[in-house]
Amino acid sequence: MKRRTYLATATAAAATVAGCSALTGSETSDGENGDDGENGNGNGSPDPVNEDPGSFDEFEDLSKWTVEEGSLTADEDRVYAGTQSARMDADGSTERIMIKREFETPRDLSDEFPALAFASDHDVSPTVQLTDTDGDRLLLQCAVREDGPFVHHDLGVLDTDGDPDLGSIEHTKISVWAGDRELSLWCDDYHFVGRPETGKVLLQFPESTPDVANGAGPLLAEYDVPGTAFVSTDYVGSSGYLSHSDLESLQDDGWTVASGGARGTDLTQHGESRQEEEFSRAAEWLDDNGFDSAYFSYGLNRYDESSLELAKEYSEVAFVGGYAGHGNLSNPHLAPRATNPDPADAAQLLEWTADYRLITTLSYRNVGESLDELEAVLSALDDHDVDVVTPDDVAADNLH
């Protein structure tokens, strides 16, 4: 039997690739290298500055940023932190909006990762670049919903250009692809979070069908790793859904049995009272039956401001579609995950997770049709220095 160790819940108590690149043309090959500095670390650059994780820029002084495409203005009416936010606009004449800020001296991000608060009037995937003193770049992205709440987003790895050295980051850029659209992106509270000592992987199954128990269950048991089943509690035991005994067996194998809502519906299609029923009925059923109501999966990966507030009330961590491979969670109620990644994408995510010590959540819908892809991921785990963990482990150790 192939086996991997993972952090058990008791031990922890004791102690997302979605979307497409927003980079085209010059941004993917801008070739910007750092200027040589007088004080050196052997390569002509100043010694990196190692600062504690925390707030870096609340956009109170926009003169620190250079506008490379589009426009940038201060907005005092839509604010996440401080007295204003940074509003980036495209007027339809530019395909992309992009701003850049140089660090005063190269910053050591060996143990840190960026996160920002974003809002937009369109569904967009903002890109954040970290460029080292040799011009190599790490490209990060998150999913921002049209007219959604102005909230923190944790950034997942999109791509690399060269071999970026996070110990010596010279500048950062924020950009978003506009095409021929007029759109606005609001940014605030650019900050840094910590990262785990070892990369962490979570395996999730947001549809409570028998394939989870009959297919994914034995497969994960073969590799001795835990999963998380998100249950639509109104349907437990109904035809085409997991039974109570299925859930108990999964839990006995180390799985987390958590909330997919009472009916697993798209919460954005309902008012707040119906949304609260989804949360409250599911939480009550899970608690009454000895399962875990502390973790939630948004139905169809959709949320709005009211459902996000309910997730804060009813759960410790709530998961949604996005870009996987992030640092410690700055917003645990929008924890991003990659949905049904193909084996090549999943293998790349595992490599980044190990190399950069990240947290990566892989979510499998229609698991009966994707067991080969899931097994390929499980087989690749032993090639990387990562731990397969549970939501309890993340909640205990990896909230910013």
C-alpha positions as CSV (number, residue, x, y, z in Angstrom):
1,M,0.0,0.0,0.0
2,K,1.2,3.5,-0.9
3,R,1.1,5.6,2.2
4,R,1.6,9.2,3.3
5,T,1.5,10.7,6.7
6,Y,-0.7,13.6,7.5
7,L,-1.4,15.8,10.5
8,A,-4.2,14.3,12.5
9,T,-6.9,16.5,14.0
10,A,-5.9,15.6,17.5
11,T,-2.3,16.6,16.8
12,A,-3.3,19.9,15.4
13,A,-5.5,20.6,18.3
14,A,-2.6,19.9,20.6
15,A,-0.2,22.1,19.0
16,T,-7.4,27.2,-6.4
17,V,-6.2,26.3,-11.3
18,A,-9.2,28.3,-12.2
19,G,-9.5,31.0,-14.8
20,C,-7.0,32.2,-17.4
21,S,-4.0,34.4,-17.4
22,A,-4.5,38.2,-17.3
23,L,-1.1,38.6,-18.8
24,T,-0.5,39.1,-22.5
25,G,1.9,41.0,-24.7
26,S,4.6,43.1,-23.1
27,E,3.6,42.2,-19.5
28,T,4.6,38.5,-19.9
29,S,8.0,39.6,-21.3
30,D,8.7,43.0,-20.0
31,G,12.3,42.1,-19.1
32,E,12.5,44.7,-16.4
33,N,15.7,44.1,-14.4
34,G,16.6,45.9,-11.2
35,D,19.0,48.7,-11.1
36,D,22.4,48.0,-9.6
37,G,22.8,49.3,-6.0
38,E,25.9,50.7,-4.4
39,N,25.5,48.5,-1.3
40,G,25.7,44.9,-2.3
41,N,25.0,41.3,-1.5
42,G,27.3,40.0,-4.1
43,N,25.1,40.6,-7.2
44,G,25.1,44.4,-7.2
45,S,21.9,44.8,-5.3
46,P,21.2,46.1,-1.7
47,D,20.7,43.5,1.0
48,P,17.1,42.5,1.2
49,V,14.9,44.0,3.9
50,N,13.2,41.4,6.1
51,E,10.1,42.9,7.7
52,D,7.4,41.3,9.7
53,P,4.3,40.2,7.9
54,G,1.5,42.7,8.1
55,S,0.1,45.8,6.3
56,F,2.4,47.1,3.6
57,D,0.3,49.8,1.7
58,E,-3.2,51.1,2.5
59,F,-3.0,53.4,-0.6
60,E,-3.0,56.6,1.4
61,D,-0.3,58.0,-0.9
62,L,-0.8,57.0,-4.5
63,S,2.4,58.9,-5.6
64,K,4.3,55.7,-4.5
65,W,2.7,53.9,-7.5
66,T,3.6,54.4,-11.2
67,V,0.7,54.0,-13.6
68,E,1.8,51.9,-16.6
69,E,-1.6,51.4,-18.2
70,G,-5.1,52.8,-17.6
71,S,-5.6,55.3,-14.8
72,L,-5.3,55.5,-11.0
73,T,-7.3,57.7,-8.7
74,A,-8.0,57.9,-5.0
75,D,-11.5,56.9,-3.9
76,E,-12.7,58.1,-0.5
77,D,-16.2,56.7,-1.0
78,R,-15.3,53.1,-1.3
79,V,-12.7,52.1,1.3
80,Y,-11.6,48.9,3.0
81,A,-8.8,50.4,5.3
82,G,-7.7,53.9,6.0
83,T,-9.3,56.9,4.4
84,Q,-9.2,56.0,0.7
85,S,-8.7,53.1,-1.7
86,A,-6.9,53.0,-5.0
87,R,-9.3,53.0,-8.0
88,M,-7.8,51.6,-11.2
89,D,-9.9,52.3,-14.4
90,A,-10.0,51.2,-18.0
91,D,-11.9,53.4,-20.4
92,G,-12.2,50.9,-23.3
93,S,-9.1,52.3,-25.1
94,T,-6.5,50.2,-23.2
95,E,-6.6,46.4,-22.9
96,R,-5.1,46.3,-19.4
97,I,-4.8,48.4,-16.2
98,M,-1.4,48.2,-14.5
99,I,0.3,50.0,-11.6
100,K,3.8,49.4,-10.2
101,R,5.5,50.1,-6.9
102,E,9.2,49.8,-6.2
103,F,10.3,48.6,-2.7
104,E,12.7,51.1,-1.1
105,T,15.2,48.3,-0.9
106,P,14.7,44.7,-2.0
107,R,12.3,43.0,0.4
108,D,12.9,39.5,1.7
109,L,9.6,37.5,1.2
110,S,11.2,34.1,2.0
111,D,8.5,33.5,4.7
112,E,5.7,35.8,3.4
113,F,3.1,36.0,0.7
114,P,0.9,39.0,-0.5
115,A,-2.8,39.4,-0.1
116,L,-5.0,42.4,-0.9
117,A,-8.5,43.7,-0.6
118,F,-10.3,44.0,-3.9
119,A,-13.6,45.0,-5.4
120,S,-14.7,45.4,-9.0
121,D,-17.7,46.2,-11.2
122,H,-17.0,43.1,-13.3
123,D,-15.9,39.5,-12.8
124,V,-12.2,39.9,-13.0
125,S,-9.0,38.0,-12.0
126,P,-6.4,40.7,-10.8
127,T,-2.8,39.7,-11.2
128,V,-0.1,40.6,-8.6
129,Q,3.5,40.3,-9.7
130,L,6.5,40.0,-7.5
131,T,9.8,40.7,-9.5
132,D,13.2,40.0,-8.0
133,T,16.5,41.8,-8.6
134,D,17.3,39.7,-11.6
135,G,13.9,40.4,-13.3
136,D,12.4,36.9,-12.6
137,R,8.8,37.0,-11.6
138,L,6.2,35.2,-9.5
139,L,2.7,35.8,-10.9
140,L,-0.3,35.5,-8.5
141,Q,-4.0,35.8,-9.1
142,C,-7.4,35.8,-7.4
143,A,-11.1,35.8,-8.5
144,V,-13.1,38.9,-7.8
145,R,-16.9,38.8,-8.3
146,E,-18.8,41.6,-10.1
147,D,-20.2,44.1,-7.6
148,G,-19.1,41.8,-4.8
149,P,-18.1,42.9,-1.3
150,F,-14.8,44.8,-0.8
151,V,-12.9,42.1,1.0
152,H,-9.5,40.6,1.4
153,H,-8.5,38.0,-1.2
154,D,-5.7,35.4,-0.8
155,L,-3.6,35.1,-3.9
156,G,-2.8,31.8,-5.6
157,V,0.1,31.1,-7.9
158,L,-0.7,31.6,-11.6
159,D,2.8,31.2,-13.2
160,T,6.5,31.9,-12.9
161,D,8.8,33.7,-15.3
162,G,12.3,32.5,-14.7
163,D,13.3,31.4,-11.2
164,P,12.1,34.1,-8.9
165,D,14.0,34.6,-5.7
166,L,11.5,35.6,-3.0
167,G,14.4,36.6,-0.8
168,S,15.1,39.6,-2.9
169,I,11.9,41.2,-4.4
170,E,12.5,44.6,-6.1
171,H,9.1,45.7,-7.1
172,T,5.4,44.6,-7.3
173,K,2.7,45.3,-9.9
174,I,-1.1,45.0,-9.8
175,S,-2.9,44.5,-13.1
176,V,-6.1,43.3,-14.6
177,W,-7.1,42.5,-18.2
178,A,-9.8,44.7,-19.5
179,G,-10.0,43.9,-23.2
180,D,-12.3,46.5,-24.8
181,R,-14.4,46.9,-21.6
182,E,-14.8,49.9,-19.4
183,L,-14.2,48.6,-15.9
184,S,-13.0,49.6,-12.4
185,L,-10.9,47.7,-9.9
186,W,-10.6,49.0,-6.3
187,C,-7.5,48.0,-4.3
188,D,-6.8,48.5,-0.6
189,D,-4.7,47.1,2.3
190,Y,-1.9,45.4,0.4
191,H,-0.3,43.3,3.2
192,F,1.8,40.2,3.7
193,V,0.9,37.0,5.5
194,G,3.1,34.1,6.7
195,R,3.5,30.7,5.2
196,P,3.6,27.2,6.7
197,E,6.8,25.5,7.4
198,T,5.9,22.8,4.9
199,G,3.4,22.9,2.0
200,K,-0.1,21.8,2.8
201,V,-2.6,20.1,0.5
202,L,-6.4,19.6,1.1
203,L,-8.5,17.3,-1.0
204,Q,-12.2,18.2,-1.1
205,F,-15.4,16.8,-2.6
206,P,-18.3,19.3,-2.6
207,E,-21.0,17.0,-4.0
208,S,-22.4,14.5,-1.6
209,T,-23.0,11.7,-4.1
210,P,-22.3,8.0,-3.5
211,D,-19.2,8.2,-5.7
212,V,-17.5,10.1,-2.9
213,A,-17.8,7.1,-0.6
214,N,-17.5,4.4,-3.2
215,G,-14.8,5.9,-5.4
216,A,-12.8,8.6,-3.7
217,G,-13.1,7.0,-0.2
218,P,-11.2,3.7,-1.1
219,L,-8.7,5.6,-3.3
220,L,-7.7,8.0,-0.5
221,A,-7.6,5.1,2.0
222,E,-5.1,3.3,-0.3
223,Y,-2.8,6.3,-0.1
224,D,-3.7,6.9,3.6
225,V,-4.7,10.6,3.2
226,P,-7.8,12.4,4.4
227,G,-10.5,14.2,2.4
228,T,-13.3,16.5,3.1
229,A,-16.9,15.7,2.1
230,F,-19.3,18.7,2.0
231,V,-22.8,17.5,2.6
232,S,-26.1,18.8,1.5
233,T,-27.7,17.7,4.7
234,D,-31.4,17.8,3.6
235,Y,-30.6,15.0,1.2
236,V,-28.5,12.6,3.3
237,G,-29.9,9.1,2.8
238,S,-32.0,10.1,-0.3
239,S,-31.5,8.3,-3.6
240,G,-28.3,9.5,-5.3
241,Y,-26.8,10.9,-2.1
242,L,-24.5,9.7,0.6
243,S,-26.1,7.8,3.4
244,H,-25.5,8.4,7.1
245,S,-23.5,5.2,7.3
246,D,-21.4,6.4,4.4
247,L,-20.6,9.6,6.3
248,E,-19.7,7.7,9.4
249,S,-17.3,5.4,7.5
250,L,-15.6,8.4,5.9
251,Q,-15.2,10.1,9.2
252,D,-13.8,6.9,10.7
253,D,-11.2,6.9,7.9
254,G,-10.0,10.4,9.0
255,W,-12.3,12.5,6.7
256,T,-13.9,15.7,7.7
257,V,-17.7,15.7,7.1
258,A,-18.7,19.3,6.8
259,S,-21.4,21.7,5.5
260,G,-22.4,22.1,1.9
261,G,-25.6,23.9,3.1
262,A,-29.0,22.3,3.6
263,R,-29.6,21.9,-0.1
264,G,-26.2,22.9,-1.6
265,T,-27.9,25.7,-3.6
266,D,-26.4,28.8,-5.2
267,L,-26.9,31.2,-2.4
268,T,-26.8,34.3,-4.6
269,Q,-30.2,33.3,-6.0
270,H,-31.9,33.6,-2.6
271,G,-32.6,36.3,-0.1
272,E,-31.0,36.5,3.3
273,S,-33.6,34.5,5.2
274,R,-33.3,31.6,2.8
275,Q,-29.6,31.9,2.9
276,E,-29.6,31.7,6.7
277,E,-31.8,28.5,6.5
278,E,-29.1,26.9,4.3
279,F,-26.5,27.6,7.0
280,S,-28.5,27.0,10.1
281,R,-30.3,23.8,9.1
282,A,-27.0,22.2,7.9
283,A,-25.1,23.3,11.0
284,E,-27.8,21.9,13.3
285,W,-27.9,18.5,11.4
286,L,-24.2,18.1,11.4
287,D,-23.8,19.0,15.1
288,D,-26.7,16.6,16.1
289,N,-25.1,13.8,14.1
290,G,-21.6,14.1,15.3
291,F,-20.1,15.8,12.2
292,D,-18.3,19.1,11.7
293,S,-20.3,22.3,11.1
294,A,-17.2,24.5,11.3
295,Y,-16.3,24.3,7.6
296,F,-18.5,25.3,4.7
297,S,-18.5,25.0,0.9
298,Y,-20.3,27.7,-1.2
299,G,-22.8,26.0,-3.5
300,L,-21.6,26.3,-7.1
301,N,-18.8,28.4,-5.7
302,R,-21.1,31.5,-5.6
303,Y,-21.4,34.0,-2.8
304,D,-22.5,37.6,-2.2
305,E,-22.2,40.0,0.7
306,S,-25.0,38.5,2.8
307,S,-23.8,34.9,2.4
308,L,-20.3,35.9,3.2
309,E,-21.5,37.5,6.5
310,L,-23.4,34.3,7.3
311,A,-20.3,32.2,6.6
312,K,-18.5,34.3,9.1
313,E,-21.2,33.6,11.7
314,Y,-21.6,29.9,11.1
315,S,-18.1,28.7,10.1
316,E,-14.5,29.0,10.8
317,V,-13.3,28.5,7.2
318,A,-15.5,28.6,4.0
319,F,-14.2,27.4,0.6
320,V,-14.9,28.9,-2.8
321,G,-13.5,28.5,-6.3
322,G,-10.4,30.5,-7.2
323,Y,-6.7,30.2,-7.5
324,A,-5.0,27.6,-5.3
325,G,-1.5,27.9,-3.7
326,H,-1.6,30.7,-1.2
327,G,-0.1,31.7,2.1
328,N,-1.8,31.7,5.5
329,L,-5.4,32.8,5.1
330,S,-6.1,36.5,5.5
331,N,-9.8,35.9,4.7
332,P,-10.7,32.4,5.9
333,H,-14.3,32.8,4.7
334,L,-13.2,33.0,1.0
335,A,-10.5,30.2,1.1
336,P,-9.7,29.6,-2.6
337,R,-9.5,26.2,-4.2
338,A,-8.8,24.8,-7.7
339,T,-11.7,22.8,-9.1
340,N,-11.1,19.6,-11.1
341,P,-7.5,20.5,-12.2
342,D,-6.2,18.3,-14.9
343,P,-3.2,16.1,-13.8
344,A,-0.6,18.4,-15.4
345,D,-2.0,21.5,-13.7
346,A,-2.3,19.7,-10.4
347,A,1.3,18.4,-10.6
348,Q,2.5,22.0,-11.2
349,L,0.5,23.2,-8.2
350,L,2.0,20.5,-6.0
351,E,5.5,21.6,-7.1
352,W,4.8,25.2,-6.3
353,T,3.2,24.2,-3.0
354,A,6.3,22.4,-2.0
355,D,8.8,24.9,-3.3
356,Y,7.1,28.0,-1.9
357,R,5.5,26.3,1.2
358,L,2.0,27.1,0.3
359,I,-1.5,25.9,1.0
360,T,-3.3,24.3,-1.9
361,T,-6.9,23.0,-1.9
362,L,-7.9,20.7,-4.8
363,S,-11.7,20.2,-5.2
364,Y,-13.2,17.4,-7.3
365,R,-16.8,17.6,-8.6
366,N,-18.4,14.7,-10.4
367,V,-15.7,12.5,-8.8
368,G,-17.0,9.4,-10.4
369,E,-15.8,10.8,-13.7
370,S,-12.5,12.0,-12.4
371,L,-11.0,9.2,-10.4
372,D,-8.1,8.8,-12.9
373,E,-7.2,12.4,-12.4
374,L,-7.5,12.1,-8.6
375,E,-5.3,9.0,-8.6
376,A,-2.7,10.8,-10.6
377,V,-2.6,13.6,-8.0
378,L,-2.4,11.1,-5.2
379,S,0.4,9.2,-6.9
380,A,2.3,12.5,-7.4
381,L,2.2,13.5,-3.7
382,D,5.2,11.4,-2.8
383,D,7.3,13.3,-5.3
384,H,6.9,16.5,-3.2
385,D,7.5,17.7,0.3
386,V,3.9,18.4,1.2
387,D,1.5,17.2,3.9
388,V,-2.1,16.3,3.1
389,V,-4.1,17.9,5.9
390,T,-7.7,18.6,7.1
391,P,-9.5,21.9,7.5
392,D,-8.9,21.6,11.3
393,D,-5.2,21.7,10.7
394,V,-5.5,24.9,8.6
395,A,-7.9,26.5,11.1
396,A,-5.4,25.7,13.9
397,D,-2.2,26.8,12.3
398,N,-2.7,28.9,9.2
399,L,-5.0,31.8,9.8
400,H,-3.4,35.2,9.5
